Amino acid sequence: MDDPFDTALASVEELRDLYPPVLERAVLKDIGYFDGLCRRLIAGCSIAFLATHSAEGHSDVTPRGGQPGFVTVLDDHRLATPMPPATSASTPSPTWWRAAGSGWSS
């Protein structure tokens, strides 16, 4: 039986070779803070995804949902959501508590 990972990419460079360079206008969209447009978009979301990763490279994505406005913009760089009742399915993995980085998507 063939190994399905024989043709897997081994580096970021190999991945970059498959795609054209990112356009400058796309890079400029990352402004580094939550501006008015971002805040309005976040206020209207009914679902968000919390992504974390540990220094060891372990990653986790936890969905969060609620009525629009359940995500609060605390300042230009931080968001907050209410904690759901603790269940094994909704509690972030231990990666969350020692995250080397995290990110949101909605």
C-alpha positions as CSV (number, residue, x, y, z in Angstrom):
1,M,0.0,0.0,0.0
2,D,1.3,3.4,-0.9
3,D,2.1,6.0,1.8
4,P,-0.3,8.9,1.2
5,F,2.3,11.2,2.8
6,D,5.0,10.4,0.2
7,T,4.1,13.5,-1.7
8,A,3.4,15.8,1.3
9,L,5.1,19.2,1.4
10,A,8.1,19.3,3.7
11,S,8.7,23.1,3.9
12,V,7.1,26.5,3.7
13,E,9.2,27.1,0.7
14,E,7.7,24.2,-1.2
15,L,4.2,25.6,-0.3
16,R,5.2,29.1,-1.6
17,D,6.4,27.5,-4.8
18,L,2.8,26.4,-5.5
19,Y,1.2,29.9,-5.2
20,P,2.0,33.3,-6.6
21,P,3.3,35.9,-4.2
22,V,0.8,37.7,-2.0
23,L,-0.3,41.0,-3.5
24,E,0.8,44.1,-1.7
25,R,-2.9,45.3,-1.4
26,A,-3.7,42.1,0.5
27,V,-0.7,42.6,2.9
28,L,-1.9,46.2,3.5
29,K,-5.3,44.9,4.7
30,D,-3.6,43.7,7.9
31,I,-3.6,47.0,9.9
32,G,-2.6,45.4,13.2
33,Y,-5.6,46.7,15.3
34,F,-9.4,46.6,15.4
35,D,-10.6,49.8,13.6
36,G,-14.2,50.9,13.3
37,L,-15.0,48.6,10.4
38,C,-13.5,45.6,12.2
39,R,-15.5,46.5,15.4
40,R,-18.8,46.7,13.4
41,L,-18.1,43.3,11.7
42,I,-17.3,41.7,15.0
43,A,-20.4,43.1,16.6
44,G,-22.6,41.5,14.0
45,C,-21.0,38.0,14.2
46,S,-22.9,35.1,15.7
47,I,-20.0,32.7,15.6
48,A,-16.2,33.0,16.1
49,F,-13.3,30.6,16.2
50,L,-10.6,30.8,18.8
51,A,-7.3,29.3,17.4
52,T,-4.4,28.7,19.7
53,H,-1.0,27.0,19.4
54,S,1.6,26.0,21.9
55,A,5.3,26.5,21.8
56,E,5.6,22.8,21.0
57,G,3.5,23.3,17.8
58,H,0.2,21.8,19.1
59,S,-2.8,23.6,17.7
60,D,-6.5,23.8,18.6
61,V,-9.5,25.6,17.2
62,T,-12.6,26.1,19.4
63,P,-15.9,27.4,18.0
64,R,-17.8,30.0,20.0
65,G,-21.3,31.1,19.2
66,G,-24.1,33.3,20.5
67,Q,-26.3,36.2,19.6
68,P,-24.7,39.0,17.5
69,G,-22.7,41.1,20.0
70,F,-21.5,38.1,22.1
71,V,-17.9,39.0,21.2
72,T,-16.8,42.2,22.9
73,V,-13.9,44.3,21.6
74,L,-12.0,45.2,24.8
75,D,-9.5,47.5,23.0
76,D,-7.6,47.8,19.7
77,H,-6.0,44.4,20.2
78,R,-8.1,42.2,22.5
79,L,-11.5,40.4,22.3
80,A,-13.6,38.7,25.0
81,T,-16.3,36.2,24.8
82,P,-18.4,34.6,27.6
83,M,-17.2,31.2,28.8
84,P,-19.7,28.5,27.9
85,P,-20.8,25.9,30.5
86,A,-17.8,23.6,30.8
87,T,-18.1,20.4,28.8
88,S,-15.4,18.4,27.1
89,A,-16.6,19.5,23.7
90,S,-16.7,23.3,24.5
91,T,-13.7,23.8,26.8
92,P,-10.6,24.9,25.0
93,S,-7.8,22.4,25.1
94,P,-4.9,22.9,27.5
95,T,-3.1,24.6,24.6
96,W,-5.2,27.7,25.4
97,W,-3.7,28.1,28.8
98,R,-0.1,28.1,27.6
99,A,-0.7,29.5,24.1
100,A,2.3,30.9,22.4
101,G,-0.1,32.7,20.1
102,S,-3.8,32.9,19.3
103,G,-6.1,34.2,16.6
104,W,-9.7,34.8,15.9
105,S,-11.8,34.1,12.8
106,S,-15.4,34.9,12.3
